[in-house]
Amino acid sequence: MIRSLAAMTLATFATFATDSVAVAAPPKSPVSIVLVHGAFVDASGWKAVYDKLTSDGYEVLVVQNSTETLEGDVNATQRAIAAAKNPVVLVGHSYGGMVITQAGADPKVRTLVYIAAFAPDVGESVESLSANPPPNTTPPPIVAKDGFLRLDETKFPGQFAQDVPIATTRFLAAAQVPWGQAALTAKVTTAAWKSKPTYYVLTVNDMIVPPVAQRQMAQRASAKIIEVKSSHAAMLAQPAAVAAAIETAAQ
């Protein structure tokens, strides 16, 4: 249910990276990369990843979702896919995994990349995927009001992005975009990972989407798993590792 849900991304212009990362080779053929954020935040959380990918020569499109409904977010992502100049590597973080699972059925999408994300099967929602969390996990600090969801601002820094500077996470907590409860309960009608090459960046220090749950979803999707020592906020804590994983998927 809502209290056991685990889905959110982040938005910030600051980054904090610690692990060294191997640099991927240039793509064998031109591809475009479409980045899809998740709940509570906007697309600016991809800033550091975007900078790295564009500096390496990729066309990168960043989707700005309202996160009010899954249908609306899928539509926004489909417009970005249509605008891409090349075959698409479609990337989703957290709730963004719901979006790319549906939108990724587009024939222009070549590969899927999930970043600490929900990877649903047909008929599943964030709510259903979160209904039975693994033992000994702390539920995300969700606050529901008037059909929208937020994270408890006091708990956001220590649970969402514990390896990101506190000044950044305090701002993210204060600047949250309310997440529509309708997006939480919406079910996907197709699962693109069943027919597309799939990669999964598993964040081993995640306190929002438990790593055990991430691994189960990744294995079900037959995804190539890339483990990163990061909180849920992988694009902030380890942007170089996230970019490298995306470039690997782009080969």
C-alpha positions as CSV (number, residue, x, y, z in Angstrom):
1,M,0.0,0.0,0.0
2,I,1.0,3.7,0.1
3,R,3.0,3.4,3.3
4,S,5.1,0.6,1.8
5,L,5.6,2.2,-1.6
6,A,9.1,2.9,-2.7
7,A,9.4,5.2,-5.7
8,M,11.0,8.5,-6.2
9,T,13.7,10.3,-8.0
10,L,15.6,13.5,-7.3
11,A,16.3,16.9,-8.9
12,T,19.4,19.0,-8.4
13,F,22.2,20.6,-10.2
14,A,24.8,19.4,-7.6
15,T,26.5,16.1,-7.9
16,F,28.6,13.9,-5.6
17,A,30.6,11.0,-7.1
18,T,33.1,8.8,-5.3
19,D,33.6,5.5,-7.3
20,S,36.0,5.3,-10.2
21,V,34.2,4.2,-13.4
22,A,35.4,2.6,-16.6
23,V,34.7,4.7,-19.7
24,A,32.5,3.0,-22.3
25,A,33.6,2.9,-25.9
26,P,31.8,5.1,-28.5
27,P,28.6,3.5,-29.8
28,K,28.9,1.3,-32.8
29,S,25.9,3.1,-34.4
30,P,24.2,6.4,-33.6
31,V,21.7,6.2,-30.8
32,S,19.7,8.8,-28.8
33,I,19.2,8.6,-25.1
34,V,15.9,9.5,-23.4
35,L,16.0,10.1,-19.7
36,V,12.8,9.8,-17.6
37,H,12.7,11.0,-14.0
38,G,10.4,9.7,-11.3
39,A,8.2,11.1,-8.5
40,F,8.5,14.1,-6.2
41,V,11.0,15.9,-8.4
42,D,11.7,17.2,-11.9
43,A,14.1,16.4,-14.6
44,S,17.0,18.6,-13.5
45,G,18.2,15.7,-11.4
46,W,19.7,14.3,-14.6
47,K,22.0,17.3,-15.0
48,A,25.3,15.6,-14.3
49,V,24.4,12.5,-16.3
50,Y,23.2,14.6,-19.2
51,D,26.5,16.6,-19.2
52,K,28.6,13.4,-19.4
53,L,26.5,11.8,-22.1
54,T,26.4,14.9,-24.3
55,S,30.1,15.4,-23.9
56,D,30.6,11.9,-25.2
57,G,28.6,12.8,-28.3
58,Y,25.2,11.4,-27.6
59,E,21.9,13.1,-28.4
60,V,20.1,13.2,-25.0
61,L,16.5,14.2,-24.5
62,V,15.2,14.8,-21.0
63,V,11.5,14.2,-20.3
64,Q,9.8,16.6,-17.9
65,N,7.0,14.6,-16.4
66,S,4.1,16.0,-14.3
67,T,4.0,12.7,-12.4
68,E,0.2,13.3,-11.9
69,T,-0.8,10.2,-14.0
70,L,1.0,7.4,-15.5
71,E,-0.8,7.9,-18.8
72,G,0.3,11.6,-19.0
73,D,3.9,10.7,-18.2
74,V,3.9,7.9,-20.9
75,N,2.5,10.4,-23.4
76,A,5.3,12.9,-22.5
77,T,7.9,10.2,-22.9
78,Q,6.5,9.1,-26.3
79,R,6.8,12.7,-27.6
80,A,10.5,12.6,-26.6
81,I,11.0,9.3,-28.3
82,A,9.3,10.7,-31.5
83,A,11.6,13.7,-31.4
84,A,14.8,11.6,-31.1
85,K,17.0,11.6,-34.3
86,N,18.2,8.0,-33.8
87,P,17.1,4.7,-32.3
88,V,16.5,5.2,-28.6
89,V,18.0,3.9,-25.4
90,L,15.2,4.6,-22.9
91,V,16.3,5.2,-19.3
92,G,14.0,5.4,-16.2
93,H,14.7,6.1,-12.6
94,S,12.5,4.8,-9.8
95,Y,8.8,5.5,-10.8
96,G,10.3,6.3,-14.2
97,G,10.6,2.6,-14.6
98,M,6.9,2.3,-14.8
99,V,6.9,4.9,-17.6
100,I,9.6,3.3,-19.7
101,T,8.0,-0.2,-19.3
102,Q,4.9,1.1,-21.1
103,A,6.4,3.7,-23.4
104,G,9.3,1.3,-24.3
105,A,7.0,-0.7,-26.6
106,D,7.6,2.0,-29.2
107,P,9.5,0.3,-32.1
108,K,11.9,3.2,-32.1
109,V,13.1,2.1,-28.6
110,R,16.1,-0.3,-28.9
111,T,17.1,-0.8,-25.3
112,L,15.8,-0.2,-21.8
113,V,17.8,0.9,-18.7
114,Y,16.3,0.8,-15.3
115,I,18.0,2.9,-12.5
116,A,16.8,1.7,-9.1
117,A,13.5,1.5,-10.8
118,F,10.2,-0.4,-10.8
119,A,10.1,-2.9,-13.6
120,P,6.5,-4.1,-13.7
121,D,4.8,-6.9,-15.6
122,V,1.5,-6.4,-17.3
123,G,-1.2,-5.6,-14.8
124,E,1.2,-4.4,-12.1
125,S,1.4,-1.0,-10.5
126,V,3.7,0.7,-8.0
127,E,1.2,0.0,-5.4
128,S,1.1,-3.7,-6.1
129,L,4.8,-4.0,-6.4
130,S,5.2,-2.4,-3.0
131,A,2.5,-4.3,-1.2
132,N,4.8,-6.9,0.2
133,P,8.2,-5.3,1.0
134,P,11.2,-7.6,1.9
135,P,11.6,-8.2,5.7
136,N,13.6,-5.7,7.8
137,T,13.1,-2.8,5.4
138,T,11.9,0.7,6.5
139,P,8.9,2.0,4.5
140,P,9.5,5.3,2.7
141,P,8.1,8.2,4.7
142,I,5.1,8.9,2.5
143,V,2.6,11.7,3.4
144,A,-0.7,11.6,1.5
145,K,-3.0,14.6,1.2
146,D,-5.8,15.6,-1.3
147,G,-4.9,12.9,-3.8
148,F,-1.2,13.7,-3.9
149,L,1.9,12.2,-2.2
150,R,5.0,13.7,-0.7
151,L,7.9,12.5,1.4
152,D,8.3,13.6,5.0
153,E,10.8,16.5,4.6
154,T,12.6,15.7,7.8
155,K,13.3,12.1,6.7
156,F,14.0,12.7,3.1
157,P,17.8,13.4,3.4
158,G,18.6,10.3,5.5
159,Q,16.5,7.8,3.6
160,F,16.3,9.0,0.0
161,A,19.9,10.2,-0.5
162,Q,22.0,9.5,2.5
163,D,25.3,9.8,0.5
164,V,24.5,13.2,-1.1
165,P,25.5,16.4,0.7
166,I,22.9,17.5,3.2
167,A,22.4,21.0,1.7
168,T,21.4,19.4,-1.5
169,T,18.9,16.9,0.0
170,R,17.4,19.5,2.3
171,F,16.6,21.6,-0.8
172,L,15.2,18.6,-2.7
173,A,13.0,17.8,0.3
174,A,11.7,21.4,0.3
175,A,11.2,21.6,-3.5
176,Q,9.3,18.3,-3.9
177,V,6.7,18.1,-6.7
178,P,3.6,16.3,-5.4
179,W,3.1,12.9,-6.9
180,G,-0.4,12.0,-8.1
181,Q,-1.9,9.1,-6.3
182,A,-3.4,8.0,-9.6
183,A,0.1,7.3,-10.9
184,L,0.7,5.0,-7.9
185,T,-2.2,2.8,-8.6
186,A,-2.1,2.8,-12.4
187,K,-1.3,-0.6,-14.0
188,V,0.8,-1.0,-17.1
189,T,-0.8,-2.7,-20.1
190,T,2.5,-3.8,-21.8
191,A,5.9,-4.8,-20.6
192,A,8.6,-3.7,-23.0
193,W,11.3,-5.6,-21.3
194,K,9.8,-8.8,-22.6
195,S,11.0,-7.9,-26.1
196,K,13.8,-5.4,-25.7
197,P,17.4,-5.8,-24.3
198,T,17.3,-4.6,-20.8
199,Y,19.9,-3.3,-18.2
200,Y,19.3,-2.7,-14.5
201,V,21.5,-0.4,-12.3
202,L,21.0,-1.9,-8.9
203,T,21.7,0.6,-6.0
204,V,23.1,-1.5,-3.2
205,N,22.6,1.1,-0.4
206,D,19.1,2.0,-1.4
207,M,16.6,2.8,1.4
208,I,13.7,3.5,-0.9
209,V,13.4,0.6,-3.3
210,P,15.0,-2.3,-1.4
211,P,18.0,-3.9,-3.3
212,V,16.4,-7.3,-2.8
213,A,13.2,-6.1,-4.6
214,Q,15.4,-4.5,-7.3
215,R,17.2,-7.7,-7.9
216,Q,14.0,-9.7,-8.2
217,M,12.5,-7.3,-10.8
218,A,15.8,-7.3,-12.7
219,Q,16.1,-11.0,-12.8
220,R,12.5,-11.4,-13.9
221,A,13.2,-9.1,-16.8
222,S,16.3,-11.0,-17.7
223,A,18.2,-7.8,-17.3
224,K,22.0,-7.3,-17.2
225,I,22.6,-6.2,-13.7
226,I,25.1,-3.4,-12.9
227,E,25.6,-2.9,-9.2
228,V,26.5,0.6,-8.0
229,K,27.4,1.6,-4.4
230,S,24.8,4.3,-4.1
231,S,21.7,5.4,-2.3
232,H,18.4,5.7,-4.2
233,A,19.7,9.0,-5.6
234,A,22.2,7.4,-7.9
235,M,22.2,10.3,-10.4
236,L,23.5,12.6,-7.7
237,A,25.6,10.2,-5.7
238,Q,27.2,8.3,-8.6
239,P,26.5,10.2,-11.8
240,A,29.6,8.9,-13.6
241,A,28.6,5.3,-12.8
242,V,25.1,5.9,-14.0
243,A,26.3,7.5,-17.3
244,A,28.8,4.6,-17.8
245,A,26.0,2.1,-17.4
246,I,23.8,3.9,-19.9
247,E,26.7,4.1,-22.4
248,T,27.3,0.3,-22.0
249,A,23.6,-0.2,-22.9
250,A,24.1,2.0,-25.9
251,Q,26.7,-0.2,-27.5
